[in-house]
Amino acid sequence: MRVKVSTTFNSSADKVWALVRRSDTLLFVARGFLGFSGSHRFPSEWREGSTENTRLMFFGLIPAWRHSITFQEIDDSKRVLFTKEGGGLVPVWNHLIQVTPEQSGTCKYTDDVEVKAGVLTLLVWLYANIFYRYRQFRWRLLLRRTPQHA
């Protein structure tokens, strides 16, 4: 099943793309809903071809399963980041982030996620729908806090 959530940010595509590439951005936009044990070992900027292993922490407190994130593609010219992820009860969580410039210095930000979790797929799909809407809300907070030319 797929989850696709898009929003328009009142920010330049270049600024948003630069933030997409940073691990601290993931930590900020997921905070409160999902945490990552060992995130202090994440690189400051994601690298194509690298794999990060972590333990998911629901609401930042409840330990879940081990999760692997492999950065399959990071394309600066297309502003696309694609990860193959999975672990535990959710063997497939493939995530595409795309940032598209729009008129007047705004941009469209899209999370497109494929989830497969056997009999739990529908439940995971519902969770992902809520999670990515929450993330995009947190993105808006982050962009308000970040100078325009950061």
MIDOSE-1310 file (N, C-alpha, C; in nm, 2 decimals, decimal comma, always signed):
residues 150
mrvk	+0,08/-0,12/+0,00/+0,00/+0,00/+0,00/+0,09/+0,12/+0,00; +0,03/+0,23/-0,05/+0,11/+0,36/-0,06/+0,04/+0,47/+0,02; +0,13/+0,55/+0,07/+0,08/+0,68/+0,14/+0,16/+0,79/+0,06; +0,08/+0,89/+0,02/+0,14/+1,00/-0,05/+0,08/+1,13/+0,01
vstt	+0,16/+1,21/+0,07/+0,12/+1,33/+0,13/+0,21/+1,45/+0,07; +0,14/+1,55/+0,03/+0,21/+1,67/-0,03/+0,16/+1,79/+0,04; +0,25/+1,89/+0,04/+0,21/+2,02/+0,10/+0,30/+2,13/+0,03; +0,25/+2,25/+0,03/+0,33/+2,36/-0,03/+0,39/+2,44/+0,09
fnss	+0,52/+2,45/+0,08/+0,59/+2,53/+0,19/+0,62/+2,67/+0,13; +0,60/+2,77/+0,22/+0,63/+2,91/+0,18/+0,78/+2,93/+0,20; +0,86/+2,85/+0,12/+1,00/+2,85/+0,13/+1,06/+2,80/+0,00; +1,18/+2,84/-0,03/+1,24/+2,80/-0,15/+1,27/+2,65/-0,15
adkv	+1,27/+2,59/-0,27/+1,30/+2,45/-0,29/+1,45/+2,42/-0,25; +1,54/+2,52/-0,27/+1,68/+2,50/-0,23/+1,69/+2,49/-0,08; +1,62/+2,57/-0,01/+1,63/+2,57/+0,14/+1,57/+2,44/+0,19; +1,46/+2,40/+0,14/+1,39/+2,28/+0,19/+1,48/+2,16/+0,15
walv	+1,53/+2,15/+0,03/+1,62/+2,04/-0,01/+1,74/+2,03/+0,08; +1,80/+2,14/+0,11/+1,92/+2,14/+0,20/+1,88/+2,08/+0,33; +1,77/+2,11/+0,38/+1,72/+2,05/+0,51/+1,69/+1,90/+0,50; +1,63/+1,86/+0,39/+1,60/+1,72/+0,37/+1,72/+1,63/+0,39
rrsd	+1,83/+1,68/+0,34/+1,96/+1,60/+0,34/+2,02/+1,59/+0,48; +1,97/+1,66/+0,58/+2,03/+1,66/+0,71/+1,96/+1,56/+0,80; +2,04/+1,49/+0,88/+1,98/+1,40/+0,98/+1,91/+1,47/+1,09; +1,95/+1,58/+1,13/+1,89/+1,65/+1,24/+1,75/+1,70/+1,20
tllf	+1,72/+1,71/+1,07/+1,59/+1,74/+1,02/+1,49/+1,63/+1,05; +1,54/+1,51/+1,01/+1,46/+1,39/+1,04/+1,42/+1,38/+1,19; +1,52/+1,40/+1,27/+1,50/+1,39/+1,42/+1,40/+1,49/+1,46; +1,40/+1,62/+1,41/+1,31/+1,72/+1,45/+1,17/+1,69/+1,40
varg	+1,15/+1,65/+1,27/+1,02/+1,64/+1,22/+0,95/+1,51/+1,27; +1,02/+1,42/+1,32/+0,96/+1,29/+1,37/+0,95/+1,30/+1,53; +1,02/+1,40/+1,59/+1,01/+1,41/+1,74/+0,87/+1,41/+1,79; +0,85/+1,34/+1,90/+0,72/+1,34/+1,96/+0,63/+1,22/+1,91
flgf	+0,66/+1,17/+1,79/+0,59/+1,06/+1,74/+0,67/+0,94/+1,72; +0,80/+0,96/+1,68/+0,89/+0,85/+1,66/+1,03/+0,90/+1,68; +1,11/+0,82/+1,75/+1,25/+0,85/+1,78/+1,33/+0,74/+1,73; +1,47/+0,76/+1,73/+1,56/+0,67/+1,67/+1,68/+0,65/+1,77
sgsh	+1,68/+0,53/+1,83/+1,79/+0,50/+1,92/+1,92/+0,50/+1,85; +2,02/+0,56/+1,91/+2,15/+0,56/+1,84/+2,16/+0,67/+1,74; +2,07/+0,76/+1,73/+2,07/+0,87/+1,63/+2,19/+0,96/+1,64; +2,26/+0,96/+1,76/+2,38/+1,04/+1,77/+2,49/+0,99/+1,68
rfps	+2,48/+0,86/+1,63/+2,57/+0,81/+1,53/+2,54/+0,84/+1,39; +2,42/+0,90/+1,36/+2,38/+0,94/+1,22/+2,48/+1,04/+1,17; +2,51/+1,04/+1,04/+2,60/+1,14/+0,99/+2,52/+1,28/+0,99; +2,59/+1,39/+0,99/+2,52/+1,52/+0,98/+2,44/+1,53/+0,85
ewre	+2,49/+1,47/+0,75/+2,42/+1,48/+0,62/+2,41/+1,34/+0,56; +2,29/+1,30/+0,51/+2,28/+1,17/+0,45/+2,36/+1,15/+0,33; +2,41/+1,02/+0,31/+2,50/+0,99/+0,19/+2,44/+0,88/+0,11; +2,43/+0,90/-0,02/+2,38/+0,80/-0,11/+2,46/+0,67/-0,09
gste	+2,39/+0,56/-0,08/+2,46/+0,43/-0,07/+2,48/+0,38/+0,07; +2,46/+0,48/+0,17/+2,49/+0,44/+0,31/+2,37/+0,37/+0,37; +2,39/+0,30/+0,47/+2,28/+0,23/+0,55/+2,30/+0,27/+0,70; +2,19/+0,31/+0,76/+2,19/+0,34/+0,90/+2,09/+0,24/+0,97
ntrl	+2,14/+0,19/+1,08/+2,06/+0,09/+1,16/+2,03/+0,16/+1,29; +1,90/+0,14/+1,33/+1,86/+0,21/+1,45/+1,75/+0,12/+1,52; +1,71/+0,15/+1,64/+1,59/+0,09/+1,70/+1,49/+0,20/+1,70; +1,37/+0,18/+1,65/+1,26/+0,27/+1,65/+1,21/+0,29/+1,80
mffg	+1,17/+0,41/+1,83/+1,12/+0,44/+1,97/+0,99/+0,52/+1,95; +0,88/+0,45/+1,97/+0,75/+0,51/+1,95/+0,73/+0,62/+2,06; +0,69/+0,74/+2,01/+0,67/+0,86/+2,10/+0,80/+0,89/+2,17; +0,91/+0,85/+2,12/+1,04/+0,87/+2,17/+1,08/+0,80/+2,30
lipa	+0,98/+0,71/+2,34/+1,00/+0,64/+2,47/+0,99/+0,49/+2,46; +0,90/+0,44/+2,38/+0,86/+0,30/+2,38/+0,95/+0,22/+2,27; +1,04/+0,14/+2,32/+1,13/+0,07/+2,22/+1,05/-0,02/+2,13; +1,08/-0,02/+2,01/+1,02/-0,11/+1,91/+1,13/-0,19/+1,85
wrhs	+1,12/-0,23/+1,72/+1,21/-0,32/+1,65/+1,33/-0,24/+1,59; +1,42/-0,32/+1,55/+1,54/-0,26/+1,48/+1,49/-0,23/+1,34; +1,54/-0,12/+1,29/+1,50/-0,06/+1,16/+1,63/-0,03/+1,08; +1,62/-0,06/+0,95/+1,74/-0,03/+0,87/+1,69/+0,07/+0,76
itfq	+1,78/+0,18/+0,74/+1,75/+0,28/+0,64/+1,86/+0,28/+0,54; +1,84/+0,24/+0,41/+1,94/+0,25/+0,31/+1,91/+0,36/+0,21; +2,00/+0,45/+0,19/+1,98/+0,57/+0,11/+2,02/+0,53/-0,04; +1,91/+0,49/-0,11/+1,93/+0,44/-0,25/+1,97/+0,55/-0,34
eidd	+1,90/+0,66/-0,33/+1,92/+0,77/-0,42/+1,91/+0,91/-0,35; +2,01/+0,99/-0,37/+2,00/+1,13/-0,33/+2,05/+1,21/-0,45; +1,95/+1,27/-0,52/+1,98/+1,34/-0,64/+1,95/+1,49/-0,62; +2,06/+1,57/-0,62/+2,05/+1,72/-0,60/+1,98/+1,79/-0,71
skrv	+2,00/+1,74/-0,84/+1,94/+1,81/-0,95/+1,79/+1,79/-0,96; +1,74/+1,67/-0,92/+1,60/+1,64/-0,92/+1,53/+1,67/-0,78; +1,62/+1,70/-0,68/+1,57/+1,71/-0,54/+1,49/+1,59/-0,50; +1,55/+1,48/-0,51/+1,48/+1,35/-0,47/+1,57/+1,27/-0,38
lftk	+1,51/+1,22/-0,27/+1,58/+1,13/-0,18/+1,49/+1,01/-0,17; +1,55/+0,89/-0,19/+1,48/+0,77/-0,19/+1,55/+0,67/-0,09; +1,47/+0,62/+0,01/+1,53/+0,52/+0,10/+1,45/+0,39/+0,09; +1,52/+0,28/+0,11/+1,46/+0,15/+0,12/+1,48/+0,12/+0,27
eggg	+1,37/+0,10/+0,34/+1,37/+0,08/+0,48/+1,29/-0,04/+0,52; +1,32/-0,09/+0,64/+1,23/-0,20/+0,70/+1,30/-0,26/+0,82; +1,22/-0,34/+0,88/+1,26/-0,41/+1,00/+1,14/-0,46/+1,08; +1,17/-0,56/+1,17/+1,06/-0,60/+1,26/+0,93/-0,64/+1,19
lvpv	+0,82/-0,58/+1,24/+0,69/-0,60/+1,19/+0,66/-0,54/+1,05; +0,75/-0,45/+1,01/+0,73/-0,38/+0,88/+0,86/-0,40/+0,79; +0,85/-0,51/+0,71/+0,97/-0,54/+0,63/+0,99/-0,44/+0,52; +0,89/-0,37/+0,47/+0,90/-0,28/+0,36/+0,84/-0,14/+0,40
wnhl	+0,93/-0,04/+0,40/+0,89/+0,10/+0,43/+0,98/+0,18/+0,34; +0,94/+0,18/+0,21/+1,03/+0,26/+0,11/+0,97/+0,40/+0,09; +1,06/+0,49/+0,11/+1,02/+0,63/+0,12/+1,09/+0,72/+0,02; +1,01/+0,79/-0,06/+1,06/+0,89/-0,16/+1,02/+1,03/-0,11
iqvt	+1,12/+1,11/-0,10/+1,09/+1,26/-0,07/+1,13/+1,33/-0,20; +1,04/+1,42/-0,24/+1,06/+1,50/-0,35/+1,03/+1,65/-0,32; +1,12/+1,74/-0,36/+1,10/+1,88/-0,34/+1,09/+1,95/-0,48; +0,98/+2,01/-0,51/+0,96/+2,07/-0,64/+0,94/+2,22/-0,63
peqs	+1,02/+2,30/-0,70/+1,00/+2,45/-0,70/+0,87/+2,49/-0,76; +0,80/+2,59/-0,70/+0,68/+2,64/-0,75/+0,70/+2,79/-0,77; +0,59/+2,86/-0,81/+0,59/+3,00/-0,83/+0,62/+3,08/-0,70; +0,66/+3,20/-0,71/+0,68/+3,29/-0,60/+0,77/+3,24/-0,49
gtck	+0,87/+3,15/-0,52/+0,96/+3,11/-0,42/+0,91/+3,01/-0,33; +0,80/+2,95/-0,35/+0,75/+2,84/-0,27/+0,79/+2,71/-0,33; +0,76/+2,60/-0,26/+0,79/+2,47/-0,32/+0,69/+2,36/-0,27; +0,68/+2,26/-0,35/+0,59/+2,15/-0,31/+0,68/+2,04/-0,25
ytdd	+0,64/+1,99/-0,13/+0,72/+1,88/-0,06/+0,63/+1,76/-0,06; +0,68/+1,65/-0,10/+0,60/+1,52/-0,11/+0,67/+1,41/-0,04; +0,60/+1,34/+0,05/+0,64/+1,21/+0,10/+0,56/+1,11/+0,03; +0,62/+1,01/-0,03/+0,55/+0,90/-0,10/+0,61/+0,77/-0,04
vevk	+0,53/+0,69/+0,03/+0,58/+0,58/+0,10/+0,51/+0,45/+0,06; +0,58/+0,35/+0,04/+0,53/+0,21/+0,01/+0,55/+0,13/+0,14; +0,44/+0,08/+0,19/+0,45/-0,01/+0,32/+0,39/-0,15/+0,29; +0,47/-0,24/+0,34/+0,42/-0,38/+0,34/+0,45/-0,45/+0,47
agvl	+0,35/-0,50/+0,53/+0,36/-0,56/+0,67/+0,27/-0,68/+0,68; +0,25/-0,75/+0,58/+0,17/-0,87/+0,59/+0,03/-0,84/+0,63; -0,02/-0,91/+0,73/-0,16/-0,89/+0,78/-0,17/-0,76/+0,85; -0,06/-0,69/+0,89/-0,06/-0,56/+0,96/-0,05/-0,45/+0,86
tllv	-0,05/-0,47/+0,73/-0,03/-0,36/+0,63/-0,13/-0,25/+0,65; -0,26/-0,28/+0,66/-0,36/-0,18/+0,68/-0,33/-0,09/+0,80; -0,30/-0,15/+0,91/-0,27/-0,08/+1,03/-0,15/+0,01/+1,01; -0,05/-0,04/+0,95/+0,08/+0,03/+0,93/+0,05/+0,15/+0,83
wlya	-0,03/+0,12/+0,73/-0,07/+0,23/+0,63/-0,15/+0,34/+0,71; -0,24/+0,31/+0,80/-0,31/+0,41/+0,88/-0,21/+0,49/+0,96; -0,12/+0,42/+1,03/-0,01/+0,49/+1,11/+0,07/+0,58/+1,02; +0,11/+0,53/+0,90/+0,19/+0,62/+0,81/+0,12/+0,74/+0,77
nify	-0,01/+0,73/+0,74/-0,09/+0,85/+0,70/-0,09/+0,95/+0,81; -0,10/+0,91/+0,93/-0,10/+1,01/+1,05/+0,04/+1,06/+1,06; +0,14/+0,97/+1,06/+0,28/+1,01/+1,08/+0,33/+1,11/+0,98; +0,30/+1,09/+0,85/+0,35/+1,19/+0,75/+0,28/+1,32/+0,75
ryrq	+0,15/+1,32/+0,79/+0,09/+1,45/+0,81/+0,15/+1,52/+0,93; +0,18/+1,45/+1,04/+0,24/+1,51/+1,15/+0,38/+1,56/+1,11; +0,46/+1,48/+1,04/+0,59/+1,53/+0,99/+0,58/+1,66/+0,91; +0,48/+1,67/+0,83/+0,47/+1,79/+0,75/+0,43/+1,91/+0,83
frwr	+0,35/+1,89/+0,94/+0,32/+1,99/+1,04/+0,45/+2,04/+1,10; +0,54/+1,94/+1,14/+0,66/+1,97/+1,21/+0,76/+2,04/+1,11; +0,75/+2,00/+0,98/+0,83/+2,07/+0,88/+0,80/+2,22/+0,88; +0,67/+2,26/+0,89/+0,63/+2,40/+0,89/+0,69/+2,47/+1,01
lllr	+0,69/+2,40/+1,13/+0,76/+2,46/+1,25/+0,90/+2,49/+1,22; +0,97/+2,39/+1,17/+1,11/+2,40/+1,14/+1,14/+2,51/+1,04; +1,06/+2,52/+0,94/+1,09/+2,63/+0,84/+1,06/+2,77/+0,90; +0,97/+2,78/+0,99/+0,95/+2,91/+1,06/+1,07/+2,95/+1,15
rtpq	+1,14/+2,85/+1,20/+1,26/+2,87/+1,29/+1,39/+2,88/+1,21; +1,39/+2,85/+1,09/+1,52/+2,85/+1,01/+1,52/+2,97/+0,92; +1,63/+3,05/+0,93/+1,64/+3,16/+0,84/+1,63/+3,13/+0,69; +1,57/+3,22/+0,61/+1,54/+3,19/+0,47/+1,67/+3,14/+0,39
ha	+1,78/+3,19/+0,43/+1,90/+3,15/+0,35/+1,99/+3,06/+0,42; +1,93/+2,98/+0,51/+2,01/+2,88/+0,59/+2,05/+2,76/+0,50
